[in-house]
Amino acid sequence: MRWIYELMWLWQSIGIIILILAIFECCAALIFKLLKKRYNLHMAVCIAIAAFIIAVIFILHLAGTPMPL
């Protein structure tokens, strides 16, 4: 039964990471559109990597606080 809670935490983490990645990419696309610069694949990958690192740090910070089951 305990492994179900571990899998739920994994899926929640993946969902949070995907949500943060989407928010970062949308904001970056809007910023590049306002600056009238090209938003190419290289920039999208760089922003996605930065967003992934920030999301993992955020999740690890949240994992440090105990949660009741």
The first five atom37 places (N, CA, C, CB, O) and aatype in JSON, in Angstrom:
{
  "aatype": [12, 1, 17, 9, 18, 6, 10, 12, 17, 10, 17, 5, 15, 9, 7, 9, 9, 9, 10, 9, 10, 0, 9, 13, 6, 4, 4, 0, 0, 10, 9, 13, 11, 10, 10, 11, 11, 1, 18, 2, 10, 8, 12, 0, 19, 4, 9, 0, 9, 0, 0, 13, 9, 9, 0, 19, 9, 13, 9, 10, 8, 10, 0, 7, 16, 14, 12, 14, 10],
  "atom_mask": [
    [1, 1, 1, 1, 1],
    [1, 1, 1, 1, 1],
    [1, 1, 1, 1, 1],
    [1, 1, 1, 1, 1],
    [1, 1, 1, 1, 1],
    [1, 1, 1, 1, 1],
    [1, 1, 1, 1, 1],
    [1, 1, 1, 1, 1],
    [1, 1, 1, 1, 1],
    [1, 1, 1, 1, 1],
    [1, 1, 1, 1, 1],
    [1, 1, 1, 1, 1],
    [1, 1, 1, 1, 1],
    [1, 1, 1, 1, 1],
    [1, 1, 1, 0, 1],
    [1, 1, 1, 1, 1],
    [1, 1, 1, 1, 1],
    [1, 1, 1, 1, 1],
    [1, 1, 1, 1, 1],
    [1, 1, 1, 1, 1],
    [1, 1, 1, 1, 1],
    [1, 1, 1, 1, 1],
    [1, 1, 1, 1, 1],
    [1, 1, 1, 1, 1],
    [1, 1, 1, 1, 1],
    [1, 1, 1, 1, 1],
    [1, 1, 1, 1, 1],
    [1, 1, 1, 1, 1],
    [1, 1, 1, 1, 1],
    [1, 1, 1, 1, 1],
    [1, 1, 1, 1, 1],
    [1, 1, 1, 1, 1],
    [1, 1, 1, 1, 1],
    [1, 1, 1, 1, 1],
    [1, 1, 1, 1, 1],
    [1, 1, 1, 1, 1],
    [1, 1, 1, 1, 1],
    [1, 1, 1, 1, 1],
    [1, 1, 1, 1, 1],
    [1, 1, 1, 1, 1],
    [1, 1, 1, 1, 1],
    [1, 1, 1, 1, 1],
    [1, 1, 1, 1, 1],
    [1, 1, 1, 1, 1],
    [1, 1, 1, 1, 1],
    [1, 1, 1, 1, 1],
    [1, 1, 1, 1, 1],
    [1, 1, 1, 1, 1],
    [1, 1, 1, 1, 1],
    [1, 1, 1, 1, 1],
    [1, 1, 1, 1, 1],
    [1, 1, 1, 1, 1],
    [1, 1, 1, 1, 1],
    [1, 1, 1, 1, 1],
    [1, 1, 1, 1, 1],
    [1, 1, 1, 1, 1],
    [1, 1, 1, 1, 1],
    [1, 1, 1, 1, 1],
    [1, 1, 1, 1, 1],
    [1, 1, 1, 1, 1],
    [1, 1, 1, 1, 1],
    [1, 1, 1, 1, 1],
    [1, 1, 1, 1, 1],
    [1, 1, 1, 0, 1],
    [1, 1, 1, 1, 1],
    [1, 1, 1, 1, 1],
    [1, 1, 1, 1, 1],
    [1, 1, 1, 1, 1],
    [1, 1, 1, 1, 1]
  ],
  "atom_positions": [
    [[0.83, -1.2, 0.0], [0.0, 0.0, 0.0], [0.87, 1.26, 0.0], [-0.94, 0.0, 1.21], [0.48, 2.29, -0.55]],
    [[2.04, 1.16, 0.61], [2.91, 2.32, 0.7], [3.45, 2.74, -0.67], [4.08, 2.03, 1.64], [3.69, 3.93, -0.91]],
    [[3.63, 1.79, -1.58], [4.17, 2.11, -2.9], [3.18, 2.92, -3.73], [4.53, 0.83, -3.65], [3.59, 3.64, -4.65]],
    [[1.9, 2.82, -3.41], [0.9, 3.64, -4.1], [1.13, 5.11, -3.81], [-0.54, 3.22, -3.69], [1.03, 5.96, -4.7]],
    [[1.45, 5.43, -2.53], [1.73, 6.81, -2.17], [2.99, 7.31, -2.87], [1.88, 6.94, -0.65], [3.05, 8.48, -3.27]],
    [[3.99, 6.46, -3.02], [5.2, 6.85, -3.73], [4.9, 7.13, -5.2], [6.28, 5.76, -3.6], [5.43, 8.09, -5.76]],
    [[4.08, 6.31, -5.83], [3.73, 6.54, -7.23], [2.89, 7.8, -7.4], [2.98, 5.33, -7.79], [3.04, 8.52, -8.39]],
    [[2.02, 8.07, -6.44], [1.22, 9.29, -6.5], [2.13, 10.52, -6.43], [0.17, 9.32, -5.36], [1.91, 11.49, -7.15]],
    [[3.14, 10.48, -5.58], [4.08, 11.58, -5.45], [4.85, 11.77, -6.77], [5.06, 11.33, -4.29], [5.11, 12.9, -7.18]],
    [[5.2, 10.66, -7.42], [5.91, 10.74, -8.69], [5.05, 11.42, -9.75], [6.33, 9.34, -9.16], [5.53, 12.31, -10.46]],
    [[3.8, 11.0, -9.87], [2.92, 11.6, -10.88], [2.62, 13.05, -10.58], [1.62, 10.82, -10.98], [2.5, 13.87, -11.5]],
    [[2.49, 13.39, -9.32], [2.29, 14.79, -8.95], [3.51, 15.62, -9.31], [1.97, 14.93, -7.46], [3.39, 16.75, -9.79]],
    [[4.69, 15.06, -9.07], [5.92, 15.77, -9.42], [6.04, 15.99, -10.92], [7.14, 14.99, -8.91], [6.4, 17.09, -11.35]],
    [[5.73, 14.99, -11.7], [5.78, 15.12, -13.15], [4.77, 16.16, -13.62], [5.51, 13.76, -13.83], [5.07, 16.95, -14.52]],
    [[3.59, 16.17, -13.03], [2.57, 17.16, -13.39], [3.02, 18.58, -13.05], [0.0, 0.0, 0.0], [2.8, 19.49, -13.85]],
    [[3.63, 18.77, -11.9], [4.12, 20.09, -11.51], [5.22, 20.55, -12.46], [4.64, 20.08, -10.06], [5.24, 21.71, -12.87]],
    [[6.13, 19.64, -12.82], [7.22, 20.0, -13.73], [6.67, 20.39, -15.1], [8.2, 18.82, -13.87], [7.11, 21.38, -15.67]],
    [[5.72, 19.64, -15.62], [5.13, 19.96, -16.92], [4.4, 21.3, -16.87], [4.17, 18.85, -17.37], [4.48, 22.08, -17.82]],
    [[3.69, 21.56, -15.79], [2.98, 22.83, -15.65], [3.95, 24.01, -15.62], [2.13, 22.83, -14.38], [3.7, 25.02, -16.27]],
    [[5.03, 23.89, -14.87], [6.02, 24.96, -14.79], [6.7, 25.16, -16.14], [7.07, 24.66, -13.7], [6.94, 26.29, -16.56]],
    [[7.01, 24.06, -16.84], [7.61, 24.17, -18.17], [6.68, 24.92, -19.13], [7.93, 22.78, -18.73], [7.13, 25.78, -19.89]],
    [[5.4, 24.61, -19.09], [4.45, 25.27, -19.98], [4.34, 26.76, -19.66], [3.06, 24.61, -19.87], [4.28, 27.59, -20.57]],
    [[4.32, 27.11, -18.4], [4.23, 28.51, -18.01], [5.46, 29.28, -18.47], [4.06, 28.64, -16.48], [5.35, 30.37, -19.01]],
    [[6.65, 28.69, -18.25], [7.88, 29.35, -18.66], [7.93, 29.54, -20.17], [9.09, 28.55, -18.19], [8.32, 30.61, -20.65]],
    [[7.55, 28.51, -20.92], [7.6, 28.61, -22.39], [6.62, 29.66, -22.9], [7.29, 27.25, -23.03], [6.95, 30.42, -23.82]],
    [[5.42, 29.72, -22.33], [4.44, 30.73, -22.75], [4.94, 32.14, -22.44], [3.09, 30.49, -22.06], [4.81, 33.04, -23.28]],
    [[5.49, 32.34, -21.27], [6.01, 33.65, -20.91], [7.18, 34.04, -21.81], [6.45, 33.67, -19.44], [7.27, 35.19, -22.24]],
    [[8.06, 33.1, -22.09], [9.2, 33.4, -22.96], [8.73, 33.73, -24.37], [10.17, 32.21, -23.0], [9.26, 34.66, -24.99]],
    [[7.76, 33.01, -24.88], [7.25, 33.3, -26.22], [6.62, 34.69, -26.27], [6.21, 32.24, -26.64], [6.81, 35.43, -27.24]],
    [[5.89, 35.06, -25.23], [5.29, 36.39, -25.2], [6.35, 37.49, -25.1], [4.33, 36.51, -24.02], [6.24, 38.53, -25.75]],
    [[7.39, 37.25, -24.29], [8.46, 38.23, -24.15], [9.19, 38.42, -25.47], [9.44, 37.81, -23.04], [9.47, 39.55, -25.88]],
    [[9.5, 37.31, -26.15], [10.17, 37.4, -27.43], [9.28, 38.09, -28.48], [10.59, 36.01, -27.91], [9.78, 38.81, -29.34]],
    [[7.99, 37.86, -28.39], [7.07, 38.51, -29.34], [7.03, 40.01, -29.08], [5.65, 37.91, -29.23], [7.0, 40.8, -30.03]],
    [[7.02, 40.42, -27.81], [7.02, 41.84, -27.49], [8.32, 42.52, -27.9], [6.79, 42.03, -25.99], [8.32, 43.67, -28.33]],
    [[9.44, 41.8, -27.78], [10.73, 42.36, -28.18], [10.98, 42.26, -29.68], [11.84, 41.66, -27.44], [11.97, 42.78, -30.19]],
    [[10.07, 41.59, -30.38], [10.15, 41.39, -31.83], [11.45, 40.7, -32.23], [10.04, 42.73, -32.55], [12.11, 41.08, -33.19]],
    [[11.79, 39.67, -31.46], [12.96, 38.84, -31.78], [12.48, 37.44, -32.13], [13.97, 38.8, -30.6], [11.36, 37.05, -31.79]],
    [[13.34, 36.7, -32.81], [12.98, 35.33, -33.2], [13.06, 34.41, -31.98], [13.91, 34.82, -34.32], [14.0, 34.48, -31.19]],
    [[12.08, 33.56, -31.86], [12.04, 32.56, -30.79], [12.24, 31.21, -31.46], [10.67, 32.61, -29.98], [11.29, 30.58, -31.91]],
    [[13.5, 30.77, -31.51], [13.82, 29.55, -32.24], [13.91, 28.35, -31.3], [15.12, 29.71, -33.01], [13.71, 28.47, -30.1]],
    [[14.21, 27.21, -31.87], [14.27, 25.96, -31.11], [15.36, 25.98, -30.06], [14.47, 24.78, -32.04], [15.19, 25.45, -28.96]],
    [[16.5, 26.6, -30.39], [17.61, 26.65, -29.44], [17.2, 27.4, -28.17], [18.83, 27.34, -30.09], [17.5, 26.96, -27.06]],
    [[16.52, 28.52, -28.33], [16.07, 29.29, -27.17], [15.01, 28.52, -26.38], [15.52, 30.65, -27.61], [15.0, 28.57, -25.15]],
    [[14.13, 27.83, -27.08], [13.09, 27.06, -26.4], [13.7, 25.95, -25.56], [12.11, 26.47, -27.41], [13.24, 25.68, -24.44]],
    [[14.74, 25.29, -26.08], [15.39, 24.21, -25.33], [16.11, 24.77, -24.11], [16.38, 23.44, -26.24], [16.06, 24.18, -23.04]],
    [[16.79, 25.9, -24.27], [17.48, 26.52, -23.14], [16.51, 26.91, -22.03], [18.26, 27.75, -23.6], [16.78, 26.69, -20.85]],
    [[15.38, 27.49, -22.42], [14.37, 27.89, -21.44], [13.75, 26.67, -20.78], [13.28, 28.74, -22.1], [13.47, 26.69, -19.58]],
    [[13.54, 25.6, -21.54], [12.97, 24.38, -20.97], [13.93, 23.76, -19.96], [12.65, 23.37, -22.07], [13.49, 23.27, -18.92]],
    [[15.21, 23.77, -20.24], [16.19, 23.21, -19.3], [16.22, 24.04, -18.02], [17.6, 23.17, -19.95], [16.24, 23.48, -16.92]],
    [[16.22, 25.36, -18.16], [16.21, 26.22, -16.97], [14.94, 26.02, -16.16], [16.35, 27.69, -17.39], [14.99, 25.97, -14.93]],
    [[13.8, 25.9, -16.82], [12.53, 25.69, -16.12], [12.52, 24.34, -15.43], [11.35, 25.79, -17.09], [11.99, 24.22, -14.32]],
    [[13.09, 23.32, -16.06], [13.15, 21.99, -15.45], [13.99, 22.03, -14.18], [13.73, 20.96, -16.45], [13.6, 21.45, -13.16]],
    [[15.12, 22.7, -14.22], [15.99, 22.79, -13.04], [15.27, 23.54, -11.92], [17.32, 23.49, -13.38], [15.33, 23.13, -10.76]],
    [[14.61, 24.63, -12.25], [13.87, 25.4, -11.24], [12.74, 24.56, -10.65], [13.31, 26.7, -11.84], [12.5, 24.6, -9.45]],
    [[12.03, 23.79, -11.49], [10.93, 22.95, -11.01], [11.44, 21.85, -10.09], [10.17, 22.34, -12.18], [10.81, 21.55, -9.08]],
    [[12.58, 21.25, -10.42], [13.13, 20.19, -9.57], [13.56, 20.77, -8.22], [14.32, 19.51, -10.27], [13.33, 20.15, -7.18]],
    [[14.18, 21.93, -8.24], [14.56, 22.58, -6.97], [13.32, 22.89, -6.14], [15.36, 23.88, -7.23], [13.31, 22.69, -4.93]],
    [[12.27, 23.37, -6.79], [11.01, 23.67, -6.11], [10.4, 22.41, -5.48], [10.01, 24.31, -7.09], [9.93, 22.45, -4.34]],
    [[10.41, 21.31, -6.22], [9.85, 20.07, -5.71], [10.68, 19.52, -4.57], [9.74, 19.02, -6.83], [10.13, 19.03, -3.58]],
    [[12.0, 19.6, -4.67], [12.85, 19.13, -3.59], [12.65, 19.97, -2.34], [14.32, 19.15, -4.02], [12.72, 19.45, -1.22]],
    [[12.41, 21.25, -2.51], [12.12, 22.11, -1.37], [10.8, 21.72, -0.72], [12.09, 23.58, -1.79], [10.69, 21.69, 0.51]],
    [[9.8, 21.43, -1.54], [8.51, 21.0, -1.0], [8.59, 19.63, -0.34], [7.46, 20.98, -2.1], [7.87, 19.35, 0.62]],
    [[9.48, 18.77, -0.86], [9.6, 17.43, -0.31], [10.24, 17.44, 1.07], [10.41, 16.55, -1.24], [10.11, 16.48, 1.82]],
    [[10.94, 18.52, 1.4], [11.57, 18.62, 2.71], [10.59, 18.83, 3.84], [0.0, 0.0, 0.0], [10.91, 18.57, 4.99]],
    [[9.38, 19.31, 3.53], [8.38, 19.52, 4.56], [7.51, 18.27, 4.68], [7.51, 20.78, 4.25], [6.99, 17.79, 3.67]],
    [[7.35, 17.75, 5.89], [6.53, 16.54, 6.05], [5.05, 16.82, 5.8], [6.72, 15.96, 7.45], [4.52, 17.87, 6.19]],
    [[4.4, 15.86, 5.15], [2.97, 15.98, 4.85], [2.23, 14.83, 5.53], [2.71, 15.97, 3.31], [2.69, 13.69, 5.47]],
    [[1.12, 15.08, 6.17], [0.35, 13.98, 6.77], [-0.33, 13.15, 5.69], [-0.7, 14.53, 7.75], [-0.74, 13.67, 4.66]],
    [[-0.45, 11.88, 5.93], [-1.12, 11.0, 4.97], [-2.59, 10.87, 5.27], [-0.49, 9.63, 4.98], [-3.31, 10.16, 4.56]]
  ]
}
